[in-house]
Amino acid sequence: MTLREAVQQLRERDLACTVAADQVDKKVTVFADCVERGFTPLRSEIMAAYYVAERDATTEAFDRGLISRAELEAKHEALARQLLT
């Protein structure tokens, strides 16, 4: 199935797929950085997806009051260092 076919099926069923632009931008940045560092496109995609998932999980933990703002910022910084340096 192509992406075009998948989108058409979603439209036929009135399903909306929306992702915040900042999330897409960050994932693209991580992906591009990984490729530039010599990782294969598949590995780069996996690393970018991991980054977004971990960042979202940490943000959700903060939103639920499970971690402090300092912990949130520290985890985000550590994640960026892990994947972007």
Secondary structure per residue as TSV (DSSP state, phi and psi in degrees):
chain	resnum	aa	ss	phi	psi
A	1	M	-	360.0	134.9
A	2	T	-	-88.2	165.0
A	3	L	H	-61.3	-39.6
A	4	R	H	-60.3	-44.3
A	5	E	H	-63.9	-39.8
A	6	A	H	-63.9	-43.4
A	7	V	H	-63.5	-41.5
A	8	Q	H	-61.2	-42.7
A	9	Q	H	-62.0	-41.0
A	10	L	H	-63.0	-42.8
A	11	R	H	-63.5	-39.9
A	12	E	H	-63.4	-29.2
A	13	R	T	-98.5	7.4
A	14	D	T	55.7	39.3
A	15	L	-	-100.2	136.2
A	16	A	-	-106.7	133.5
A	17	C	-	-114.2	106.7
A	18	T	-	-125.7	139.5
A	19	V	-	-133.3	136.2
A	20	A	-	-60.4	139.1
A	21	A	H	-58.7	-38.1
A	22	D	H	-65.9	-31.5
A	23	Q	H	-67.9	-43.0
A	24	V	H	-64.8	-44.6
A	25	D	H	-58.9	-44.5
A	26	K	H	-66.3	-41.2
A	27	K	H	-64.1	-41.3
A	28	V	H	-62.8	-40.6
A	29	T	H	-62.1	-47.0
A	30	V	H	-62.6	-44.8
A	31	F	H	-58.6	-49.0
A	32	A	H	-62.9	-41.4
A	33	D	H	-62.0	-41.3
A	34	C	H	-64.8	-42.6
A	35	V	H	-64.4	-43.2
A	36	E	H	-62.5	-30.2
A	37	R	T	-81.1	-1.7
A	38	G	T	102.5	5.3
A	39	F	-	-77.2	152.8
A	40	T	-	-67.4	156.7
A	41	P	H	-56.5	-39.7
A	42	L	H	-64.1	-46.8
A	43	R	H	-64.0	-38.0
A	44	S	H	-63.2	-41.3
A	45	E	H	-63.3	-42.5
A	46	I	H	-63.8	-43.9
A	47	M	H	-64.3	-39.7
A	48	A	H	-65.7	-41.9
A	49	A	H	-64.3	-40.5
A	50	Y	H	-60.6	-45.6
A	51	Y	H	-57.4	-50.5
A	52	V	H	-63.6	-42.5
A	53	A	H	-64.0	-44.9
A	54	E	H	-66.0	-41.7
A	55	R	H	-64.3	-42.7
A	56	D	H	-63.9	-41.7
A	57	A	H	-64.1	-40.5
A	58	T	H	-66.7	-42.8
A	59	T	H	-62.8	-40.7
A	60	E	H	-64.3	-40.1
A	61	A	H	-61.2	-40.0
A	62	F	H	-65.7	-46.3
A	63	D	H	-59.2	-31.1
A	64	R	T	-86.9	-1.6
A	65	G	T	81.7	17.4
A	66	L	S	-84.4	-23.1
A	67	I	S	-136.2	158.4
A	68	S	-	-82.8	169.0
A	69	R	H	-62.1	-39.2
A	70	A	H	-61.9	-41.4
A	71	E	H	-65.5	-41.0
A	72	L	H	-58.6	-50.9
A	73	E	H	-64.0	-39.7
A	74	A	H	-64.4	-41.9
A	75	K	H	-67.0	-40.5
A	76	H	H	-64.0	-42.2
A	77	E	H	-64.7	-43.1
A	78	A	H	-63.2	-41.3
A	79	L	H	-64.2	-44.3
A	80	A	H	-62.6	-43.1
A	81	R	H	-62.3	-40.7
A	82	Q	H	-62.0	-41.1
A	83	L	H	-103.2	-20.7
A	84	L	H	-108.7	-4.1
A	85	T	-	-121.0	360.0
